[in-house]
Structure formats: structure tokens, C-alpha cells
Amino acid sequence: MSVIPIPPEEINVNDQKIFWSSKRLARMAIFIAMSAVGAMIKIPSPTGTVALDAAFAFFAAIAFGWREGAIVAALGHLLTALTTGFPLGLPLHLYIALQMAAWVSIFELTAKKIHLWFGALVGVILNGICSPLLLLPIGGIGLAAALILPLTIGSVINIFIAVTAYLIINKSKMV
């Protein structure tokens, strides 16, 4: 009598798939590692933390779900901030990492429920405009104004890369 092993992502607990399967953890680790590489490609900004790390988070969200994308986004931002020495301080970068997780989640929700490109527009507005405005109480108008342009440019590039890659890979039926 042979036993056929059940893949970890197929194991059910109370009829629900386990989120922390080995397959999902490995996939997130790969995307977090790619975010670390993207963190090295900077877009000039006053803080030095605008980079191409978020493209992998937006892709992970649209391809595999908002939870995976949110985790990749938060850790990707922290890796980007680490490469510049946490210029705004660790507590503020943790706050920004939570924002990134939220923006990626909202992007996935709007992209799936309404339209992919509408989700992209929402993601650009949230990350490029809302993020600096949420820093107003902490950094003042100077920091917010200085970050809007580079963050918007970075958001457009990151989301365009993610959506384009998703469309190409989705068409090939790889995801």
C-alpha cells in the first residue's frame, strides 16, 4: 500500500487552504529577493528610498493575491529603506511599509473587481500622491511636496512593469 503525499498548498483545515504553505513561502521569498534587487535601482528623490522594489509586490498581488502582495510590499519597502540607512527613521519606515501593504492590497482589489488599468491608476494615486500627503503631520509640507513627483514617477514605473509582466505571463497561461 503506497501513500500519496498531499502537497502542502492542498492541505485543508476546516475546509480552508493553509496560507503559510511551503509553496507560498518559497514564492514570497523569491519575490522578496527580487524586491531587494529592485531596491538597488533608485529613482532620485530627497529621501533616496524611491526605487523599483514595488513592481514585484504589485505583480505578486495581482497574480497570487493581496496577502502575498502586501507582505512583499512591506518587506520590499523596508529593504529599500535599509539600503539608504532608514533616512526617515525606522518607525516612520514601518509606517510607510504598512501603507505600501495597504496600497498593494487596494490595487489588487480594484484591479480584480473593476479593471486592471483602473487598479493601476488607483495604485499610482495612492502610492504617488496619498503617501506623501499622509506624511504631512510628521514631515510637514516640505517633505510631502518634495516626494510627490518622485513617488508618482516611481509608482507609474513600478505598476507599469507589474501590469505589463502580468498581462504577458497571464496570456501565456503560466500564472
URLINWO-V739301 format. One record per residue. N is the residue number from 1. RES is the residue in one letter. SS is DSSP state (@ for helix, = for strand, . for the rest). Layout:
N	RES	SS
N	RES	SS
This chain:
1	M	.
2	S	.
3	V	.
4	I	.
5	P	.
6	I	.
7	P	.
8	P	@
9	E	@
10	E	@
11	I	.
12	N	=
13	V	=
14	N	.
15	D	.
16	Q	=
17	K	=
18	I	.
19	F	.
20	W	.
21	S	.
22	S	@
23	K	@
24	R	@
25	L	@
26	A	@
27	R	@
28	M	@
29	A	@
30	I	@
31	F	@
32	I	@
33	A	@
34	M	@
35	S	@
36	A	@
37	V	@
38	G	@
39	A	@
40	M	.
41	I	.
42	K	=
43	I	.
44	P	.
45	S	.
46	P	.
47	T	.
48	G	.
49	T	.
50	V	.
51	A	=
52	L	.
53	D	.
54	A	@
55	A	@
56	F	@
57	A	@
58	F	@
59	F	@
60	A	@
61	A	@
62	I	@
63	A	@
64	F	@
65	G	.
66	W	@
67	R	@
68	E	@
69	G	@
70	A	@
71	I	@
72	V	@
73	A	@
74	A	@
75	L	@
76	G	@
77	H	@
78	L	@
79	L	@
80	T	@
81	A	@
82	L	@
83	T	@
84	T	.
85	G	.
86	F	.
87	P	.
88	L	.
89	G	.
90	L	@
91	P	@
92	L	@
93	H	@
94	L	@
95	Y	@
96	I	@
97	A	@
98	L	@
99	Q	@
100	M	@
101	A	@
102	A	@
103	W	@
104	V	@
105	S	@
106	I	@
107	F	@
108	E	@
109	L	@
110	T	@
111	A	@
112	K	@
113	K	@
114	I	.
115	H	.
116	L	@
117	W	@
118	F	@
119	G	@
120	A	@
121	L	@
122	V	@
123	G	@
124	V	@
125	I	@
126	L	@
127	N	@
128	G	@
129	I	@
130	C	@
131	S	@
132	P	@
133	L	@
134	L	@
135	L	.
136	L	@
137	P	@
138	I	@
139	G	@
140	G	@
141	I	@
142	G	@
143	L	@
144	A	@
145	A	@
146	A	@
147	L	@
148	I	@
149	L	@
150	P	@
151	L	@
152	T	@
153	I	@
154	G	@
155	S	@
156	V	@
157	I	@
158	N	@
159	I	@
160	F	@
161	I	@
162	A	@
163	V	@
164	T	@
165	A	@
166	Y	@
167	L	@
168	I	@
169	I	@
170	N	@
171	K	@
172	S	.
173	K	.
174	M	.
175	V	.
